[in-house]
Amino acid sequence: MSDKHFKTLPQEFQNEECEKYYSIIKSRYFAYILKRIFDYLVGLILLILLIIPIAVIAIIVKCGSKGPVMFRQVRVGKYGKTFEIFKFRTMITEQPKGATQITVGDDPRITKAGKVLRKYRLDELPQIFNIIKGDMSFVGTRPEVPKYVEHYADYMMATLLLEPGITGVASIEFKDESELLGASNNPEKTYIEDILPKKMSLSLSYIPKLSPIYDIKLMINTVI
């Protein structure tokens, strides 16, 4: 390994695939810095512009069903460090025994308000706070729970060399992921063995194109 900083990363990153993508990110360091500045500034602007809609949604969630307004969950971020992701709660708080950490099809756990929030991805709005904190970016690989990161192959670990994102290439391609899983007899197995590898490969295709301009393009495509 030639880069001193790369050698300090956790052992699970010490492989050829991660080193290859680490070198690409290093070669695009200026674009990465611009991306982070863009995230912070746009995050602050959006927070100011959306504070009233966020407050209204919070009231709707609180009045719609019992439980907290926010759903918090531990996810894995850059360099394998964990953080708490913020979302508007879209499910009932009483989870049935054996419930999975993925949402499938017309999941009965989803509340009425939650269906609307999920359809238009409004449940993701609180992640603006994650962006301002520096845990996330507007564009990147969707952050997974530790349970699924344990199934990552060497090349998949390279997706953790950048901050995870609210949207990205894989998020757009798999926008109907819950419906795909709902059609499976074993959703968790399908996710780990079929969907996850495809999502990771798509996410890695983003790294060589890393730039604020490309981020803006993907953000627009997400809205569309």
Residue pairs with C-beta under 8 A, 6 or more apart in sequence:
1 7
1 14
1 19
3 19
3 22
3 23
3 26
6 13
6 18
6 19
6 22
7 14
9 18
9 79
10 79
10 80
12 80
12 152
12 157
13 22
13 79
13 80
13 157
13 160
13 161
15 154
15 157
16 154
17 154
17 155
17 157
17 158
18 154
18 155
18 157
18 158
18 161
20 158
21 158
21 161
21 204
21 207
22 158
22 161
24 207
24 208
24 210
25 32
25 161
25 162
25 207
25 210
28 208
28 210
28 211
31 210
31 211
31 212
32 162
32 210
34 211
34 212
35 137
35 139
35 210
35 211
35 212
35 215
36 134
36 137
36 163
38 138
38 212
38 215
39 131
39 137
39 138
39 163
40 131
40 132
40 134
42 138
43 128
43 131
43 132
43 138
44 132
46 128
47 128
47 129
47 132
50 125
50 128
53 125
54 125
54 126
57 88
57 117
57 122
57 125
58 69
58 88
60 113
61 69
61 88
61 89
61 90
61 113
61 114
61 117
62 69
64 111
64 112
64 113
64 114
65 89
65 92
65 93
65 111
65 113
66 92
66 93
67 89
67 92
67 93
68 89
68 93
69 88
69 89
70 86
70 87
70 88
70 89
70 126
71 86
71 87
71 88
71 89
71 90
71 91
71 123
72 84
72 85
72 86
72 87
73 84
73 85
73 87
73 145
74 82
74 83
74 84
74 85
74 145
74 146
75 82
75 83
75 84
75 85
75 143
75 144
75 145
75 164
76 82
76 143
76 144
76 145
76 146
76 149
76 160
76 164
77 83
77 135
77 136
77 143
77 160
77 163
77 164
78 160
78 161
78 162
78 163
78 164
79 160
79 161
80 149
80 157
80 160
82 146
83 130
83 133
83 135
83 136
83 143
85 127
85 130
85 135
85 136
85 143
86 126
86 127
86 129
86 130
87 123
87 124
87 126
87 127
88 117
88 122
88 123
88 125
88 126
89 111
89 114
90 110
90 111
90 113
90 114
90 115
90 117
90 118
90 123
91 107
91 109
91 110
91 111
91 114
92 109
92 111
95 109
96 109
99 109
100 187
100 188
101 145
101 147
101 148
102 178
102 181
102 187
102 188
102 191
103 109
103 110
103 118
103 178
103 181
104 178
104 181
104 182
104 184
104 187
105 178
105 179
105 181
105 182
105 183
106 182
107 178
107 182
110 118
114 123
116 122
117 123
121 222
124 166
127 136
127 166
130 136
131 137
131 138
131 166
134 163
135 163
135 164
136 143
136 163
136 164
136 165
136 166
137 162
137 163
137 164
137 165
137 166
137 215
138 165
138 166
138 167
138 215
138 219
139 165
139 166
139 167
139 168
139 206
139 214
139 215
139 218
139 219
140 162
140 163
140 164
140 165
140 168
140 203
140 206
141 159
141 160
141 162
141 164
141 165
141 168
141 170
141 199
141 200
141 203
141 206
142 164
142 165
142 168
142 170
142 171
142 199
143 164
148 191
148 192
148 196
149 160
151 192
151 196
152 200
153 197
153 200
155 200
155 204
156 196
156 197
156 200
158 204
158 207
159 200
159 203
159 204
161 207
162 207
162 210
165 171
167 218
167 219
167 222
168 202
168 203
168 206
168 218
169 202
169 203
169 205
169 206
169 218
170 198
170 199
170 200
170 202
170 203
171 222
172 218
172 221
172 222
173 198
173 199
173 202
174 180
174 195
174 198
174 199
177 195
180 190
180 195
181 187
181 190
181 191
181 195
184 190
206 214
206 218
